[in-house]
């Protein structure tokens, strides 16, 4: 319970105290490159997330940072739990936005930070809006930003990895950028498996080699989605054996 109280206290307090910095981020010098702007903006969410992960008391093991290429990418991960995003923000050496459910766009301050980070909001109940969101994300990647995608569409809560929906893979295909697969194991042990309390866990994060098969027009997005899923499943299996 104490970790949960500490989490929410820090979460709310940091957001409120970050408002002046948020305003500065919105007024960054337009002469900066996309990479420079994203790197500056990323420092604040990264610091916030590193503290969040420390509050959980978890031990995080990372492998494969060298597999992240320069330039924009689409990062594809399995989705275990609510701590996946703080984990990625804290430990992946690449500024990124991500696709989030539309409900989060109504959260004050947090949603403003997400917009500055070039996140996009998806309404799964509205197919037309969902297509528009994918196109918006594709344009952001074409401009030079990176995006994180959770193609299961919902948290597995530590269960079996679900089917990867192919729609989001069009972002990488349209923007012609590599896909970086990341296997996450253990975040559900922090929260989802503990009756909504926060407990320390062993978390592993395996960053795989970039996938470029979608750059060949002979491969459909469904084939690329399944290829990515199988790579992530293999990395998860390797982590289980290693532990």
Backbone torsions as a table, in degrees:
resi	resn	phi	psi	omega
1	UNK	NA	-38.2	-178.6
2	UNK	-62.7	-38.3	178.8
3	UNK	-66.3	-37.7	179.5
4	UNK	-65.4	-42.5	178.1
5	UNK	-63.7	-43.3	179.5
6	UNK	-62.7	-39.8	179.6
7	UNK	-61.1	-53.2	-176.7
8	UNK	-66.9	-35.7	178.2
9	UNK	-63.5	-45.4	179.9
10	UNK	-69.0	-42.4	-179.0
11	UNK	-55.4	-52.6	-177.3
12	UNK	-70.4	-44.9	-177.9
13	UNK	-62.0	-42.3	-179.6
14	UNK	-64.5	-43.5	-179.2
15	UNK	-59.7	-45.5	-179.1
16	UNK	-63.7	-45.2	-178.1
17	UNK	-70.3	-18.4	-176.6
18	UNK	-84.7	-4.5	-174.8
19	UNK	-57.2	-46.6	177.8
20	UNK	-59.8	-39.3	178.6
21	UNK	-67.1	-39.0	177.5
22	UNK	-57.9	-43.6	179.4
23	UNK	-63.5	-37.3	177.1
24	UNK	-66.1	-39.2	-179.9
25	UNK	-62.8	-32.8	179.8
26	UNK	-73.0	-15.7	-177.0
27	UNK	-115.0	25.6	178.8
28	UNK	-60.5	151.1	-178.7
29	UNK	-55.5	119.8	-179.2
30	UNK	-64.7	-13.2	178.2
31	UNK	-76.2	-14.0	178.4
32	UNK	-65.7	148.9	174.8
33	UNK	-74.4	164.6	176.9
34	UNK	-56.5	-45.3	-178.2
35	UNK	-62.6	-40.7	-180.0
36	UNK	-67.3	-44.3	179.3
37	UNK	-61.7	-46.9	-177.8
38	UNK	-63.2	-38.0	-179.8
39	UNK	-65.3	-40.9	179.1
40	UNK	-65.8	-48.0	-178.8
41	UNK	-62.3	-37.5	-175.1
42	UNK	-64.0	-26.7	-174.3
43	UNK	-61.1	-34.1	-177.1
44	UNK	-74.5	-53.4	175.9
45	UNK	-58.8	-33.3	179.4
46	UNK	-66.2	-45.4	178.6
47	UNK	-61.7	-45.4	178.0
48	UNK	-57.0	-45.9	-176.3
49	UNK	-70.6	-36.4	177.6
50	UNK	-62.1	-39.7	177.6
51	UNK	-68.4	-40.9	177.7
52	UNK	-57.3	-45.1	-178.3
53	UNK	-68.0	-33.0	175.8
54	UNK	-65.6	-38.6	179.4
55	UNK	-60.7	-35.0	179.9
56	UNK	-68.4	-20.5	-178.1
57	UNK	75.6	11.5	-175.3
58	UNK	-78.9	153.3	172.4
59	UNK	-101.4	125.3	-175.6
60	UNK	-112.6	128.7	178.6
61	UNK	-115.7	125.8	-174.5
62	UNK	-120.0	139.9	176.8
63	UNK	-139.5	135.5	170.2
64	UNK	99.3	19.3	178.1
65	UNK	-55.5	-31.9	-177.9
66	UNK	-67.8	-12.4	-179.6
67	UNK	-82.1	-6.7	-179.8
68	UNK	-84.2	116.1	-177.7
69	UNK	-78.1	165.0	172.7
70	UNK	-69.0	157.2	176.0
71	UNK	85.1	178.2	-177.1
72	UNK	-68.6	144.9	177.4
73	UNK	-143.2	165.4	167.3
74	UNK	-108.2	117.0	179.5
75	UNK	-93.0	124.8	-177.4
76	UNK	-116.2	126.4	-176.0
77	UNK	-131.3	152.9	163.2
78	UNK	-71.9	158.7	-171.5
79	UNK	-122.4	96.8	-178.3
80	UNK	-83.1	-46.5	-172.5
81	UNK	-164.5	-172.8	-175.8
82	UNK	-66.1	-20.0	-177.8
83	UNK	-92.0	7.0	178.2
84	UNK	-63.0	-46.4	-178.2
85	UNK	-64.5	-50.0	175.9
86	UNK	-57.0	-36.8	178.4
87	UNK	-60.8	-49.9	-178.0
88	UNK	-65.5	-43.4	179.5
89	UNK	-61.9	-37.3	-176.3
90	UNK	-74.6	-34.9	-166.3
91	UNK	-121.3	-11.8	179.0
92	UNK	-90.3	125.4	-175.6
93	UNK	-83.8	62.2	178.7
94	UNK	-161.6	119.2	174.8
95	UNK	-61.9	141.8	-179.0
96	UNK	-155.9	156.8	164.0
97	UNK	-104.0	-178.2	179.1
98	UNK	-152.6	164.1	178.1
99	UNK	-90.3	123.6	-176.1
100	UNK	-123.2	157.4	177.2
101	UNK	-66.8	148.3	-171.6
102	UNK	-60.1	-27.5	-177.4
103	UNK	-61.4	-30.6	-177.5
104	UNK	-68.5	-23.3	-179.0
105	UNK	-64.8	-12.7	-179.3
106	UNK	-94.6	-2.2	-178.1
107	UNK	-84.6	118.6	-178.0
108	UNK	-59.5	148.5	177.0
109	UNK	67.3	-54.7	179.8
110	UNK	-58.2	-46.3	-179.5
111	UNK	-64.6	-33.3	178.0
112	UNK	-66.7	-40.9	175.6
113	UNK	-62.8	-41.0	-179.0
114	UNK	-63.8	-37.9	177.9
115	UNK	-66.5	-39.5	177.2
116	UNK	-63.4	-34.0	179.2
117	UNK	-79.0	-1.6	-178.3
118	UNK	70.1	39.5	169.3
119	UNK	-81.4	157.2	175.3
120	UNK	-127.2	154.6	-173.2
121	UNK	-113.4	131.1	-172.8
122	UNK	-113.3	127.4	173.6
123	UNK	-102.9	100.6	-175.2
124	UNK	-68.6	-17.7	-178.9
125	UNK	-82.8	-9.4	-177.2
126	UNK	-121.7	101.0	-175.3
127	UNK	-61.0	-40.9	-179.2
128	UNK	-63.4	-42.4	179.2
129	UNK	-67.7	-35.2	179.4
130	UNK	-63.6	-41.7	177.8
131	UNK	-63.7	-40.8	177.8
132	UNK	-62.0	-39.3	179.0
133	UNK	-64.1	-42.8	178.4
134	UNK	-61.7	-42.1	178.4
135	UNK	-64.7	-38.9	178.1
136	UNK	-63.4	-43.8	178.8
137	UNK	-64.7	-40.6	178.2
138	UNK	-59.6	-41.8	-180.0
139	UNK	-65.2	-40.1	177.8
140	UNK	-61.0	-41.8	179.3
141	UNK	-67.6	-40.0	176.5
142	UNK	-59.7	-33.7	-179.9
143	UNK	-74.4	-16.8	177.4
144	UNK	121.8	2.5	177.8
145	UNK	-88.5	158.3	174.3
146	UNK	-106.3	150.3	-176.4
147	UNK	-130.2	140.0	172.5
148	UNK	-99.0	137.1	-176.8
149	UNK	-127.3	132.3	173.1
150	UNK	-111.8	89.1	-170.3
151	UNK	-72.4	-7.1	173.5
152	UNK	-69.0	-27.2	177.8
153	UNK	85.2	-12.3	178.8
154	UNK	-157.0	163.6	-179.4
155	UNK	-74.2	138.5	176.9
156	UNK	-83.0	-16.8	-178.4
157	UNK	55.5	35.2	177.9
158	UNK	87.7	0.2	178.0
159	UNK	-84.8	-163.1	-178.8
160	UNK	-64.7	145.7	177.2
161	UNK	-68.0	127.4	-177.0
162	UNK	-78.9	179.6	177.1
163	UNK	-65.2	142.1	176.9
164	UNK	-89.7	117.0	175.7
165	UNK	-70.5	136.1	-169.3
166	UNK	-83.2	-17.6	-172.6
167	UNK	-53.3	-45.0	-177.4
168	UNK	-65.3	-23.7	-179.3
169	UNK	-69.4	-14.5	175.4
170	UNK	-66.0	-23.5	178.3
171	UNK	-60.0	-50.2	-179.8
172	UNK	-66.7	-38.1	-179.6
173	UNK	-67.5	-45.0	-178.9
174	UNK	-67.0	-40.2	-177.6
175	UNK	-84.6	-11.3	180.0
176	UNK	56.6	53.4	177.7
177	UNK	-126.4	158.7	179.5
178	UNK	-66.8	155.2	170.9
179	UNK	-102.2	130.6	176.6
180	UNK	-108.8	110.3	179.5
181	UNK	-81.1	135.8	177.5
182	UNK	-130.4	127.4	177.9
183	UNK	-99.7	123.5	-179.3
184	UNK	-110.2	129.4	179.8
185	UNK	-137.3	119.4	172.5
186	UNK	118.5	-12.4	-178.1
187	UNK	-67.5	-29.7	178.0
188	UNK	-66.4	-23.8	178.4
189	UNK	-72.5	-17.0	179.3
190	UNK	-76.1	-39.1	-169.3
191	UNK	-135.2	-59.2	-171.1
192	UNK	-60.5	-31.6	-178.1
193	UNK	-90.4	5.8	-173.0
194	UNK	-120.4	34.5	-179.4
195	UNK	52.9	40.3	176.7
196	UNK	66.2	24.4	170.1
197	UNK	-106.0	158.7	-178.8
198	UNK	-100.4	126.2	179.0
199	UNK	-133.8	153.0	178.0
200	UNK	-63.7	147.7	179.5
201	UNK	-147.2	162.8	170.4
202	UNK	-92.1	121.6	-177.5
203	UNK	-119.7	132.4	175.6
204	UNK	-118.7	141.6	-178.7
205	UNK	-131.9	110.4	-177.2
206	UNK	-109.8	118.2	179.6
207	UNK	-96.9	117.8	-177.2
208	UNK	-87.0	172.9	177.6
209	UNK	-69.0	149.1	-178.8
210	UNK	-59.1	142.6	175.9
211	UNK	-101.4	131.4	-177.5
212	UNK	-128.2	8.4	-176.6
213	UNK	-61.9	-28.5	-179.0
214	UNK	-71.7	-12.1	177.1
215	UNK	-75.2	-11.8	174.9
216	UNK	-95.7	122.3	-175.5
217	UNK	-64.1	-11.9	-179.9
218	UNK	-77.6	-9.7	-179.5
219	UNK	-104.5	127.4	178.5
220	UNK	-79.5	160.7	179.2
221	UNK	-65.6	-29.7	177.3
222	UNK	-65.6	-40.6	178.3
223	UNK	-65.7	-40.8	179.8
224	UNK	-67.6	-38.7	177.7
225	UNK	-59.9	-44.6	-179.3
226	UNK	-70.8	-37.5	175.9
227	UNK	-59.2	-45.5	-179.5
228	UNK	-64.1	-43.0	179.4
229	UNK	-60.6	-43.5	-178.8
230	UNK	-65.2	-36.7	177.2
231	UNK	-64.7	-44.0	179.1
232	UNK	-65.1	-40.9	177.0
233	UNK	-60.6	-40.4	178.5
234	UNK	-63.5	-44.0	179.4
235	UNK	-64.5	-38.4	177.8
236	UNK	-65.3	-39.6	178.6
237	UNK	-64.6	-40.4	178.0
238	UNK	-62.6	-39.2	179.7
239	UNK	-65.6	-39.9	179.8
240	UNK	-63.5	-42.6	179.8
241	UNK	-64.9	-41.5	-177.8
242	UNK	-65.4	-32.5	-177.5
243	UNK	-80.2	NA	NA
